Amino acid sequence: MFIVDFHCDALYKMWKSKEPLSFRDAPELDANLERLIAGQVKLQCFALYVPPTLNAEQQFQAILDQIDLFHENVLKQHPEMKKIQEWSELDGLRDGEIGALLTLEGTEAIGNDLTKLRILYYLGVRSVGLTWNYANLAADGAWEKRNAGLTAFGKEIVQQNNQHGVLTDVSHLSERSFWDVIELARYPIASHSNAKAICDHPRNLSDEQARALFAKGGMIHVVYCPPFVKPGGDAAISDLIRHIDHFCSLGGVGQIGFGSDFDGISSYVKGLEHAGMLPNLIDELLKHYSEAEVRGFAGENFLRNRPRHLQ
């Protein structure tokens, strides 16, 4: 199967580590190369993220440092990893190759400078989440109590994403910010979110939000973070599949994918402790869905729904 994982934080974990981590086999990396191969992942998206505790002056440099790690430690040392910079390049991946795509998790690092965002486009970023969990100059996040929407600057970001064929990620947005994005974005996506009806967490999506995303042709990539999977956080693969079942019941069978959040989570769904264990999820899904539907969840839904715009 063509398996897509739309979200991992391996670059952030490598960047913050006091000791260099080998992308090939470091056990500290949930999504290292050996585990991606074992899990039969064909496209891995690598998030660029900076912690809110970092000084504003240092944030953009931290993003550039992670992009440097991506090129020097992931791509240069591992010819199996192929940088994806245009959506059409997914069609050219050969047997034994794994696509590697950059995404941005929160626009804190660009401040109020759209030039910095364009630089990130030129460097290969193809999905942009406006916030992490709190407020910034673009929008309010899921944990911001005032629940405001997009700022004028945030709306400019969405419009620029549209122009460049870049996805606008809603996974960390407040509800009002979500609806602003749905109104404006040509290419909305939830990179790593679950169903609030199954697990009532601020990071999950309501049925109304899910239906709106599906109506705009957007994908929802289910996330393996236990607190987002099951109340109390003690989750099994069957609990994760309940979210897929629910999104299917809302009409999303052709718009569901995977967004693990590996290397950004500190607890795990039982049987999904790292990327090499993805066959466990595939095998369990095949007990409940047709092979064609499971191929869709694994990656073919994303291939079909990805932007067709070329920069």
Secondary structure, DSSP 4 states (H G I P E B T S, - for coil): --EEEEEE-HHHHHHH-SS---TTT-TT-TT-HHHHHHTTEEEEEEEE---TTS-HHHHHHHHHHHHHHIIIIIITT-TTEEE--SGGGGGGPPTT-EEEEEEEE-SGGGTT-HHHHHHHHHTTEEEEES-SSS--SS--BTT-TT-----HHHHHHHHHHHHHT-EEE-TTB-HHHHHHHHHH-SSEEESS--BTTTS--TTSB-HHHHHHHHHTT-EEEE---HHHHSTTS--BHHHHHHHHHHHHHTT-TTSEEE---BTS-SS--BT-SSGGGHHHHHHHHHTTS-HHHHHIIIIIHHHHHS-----
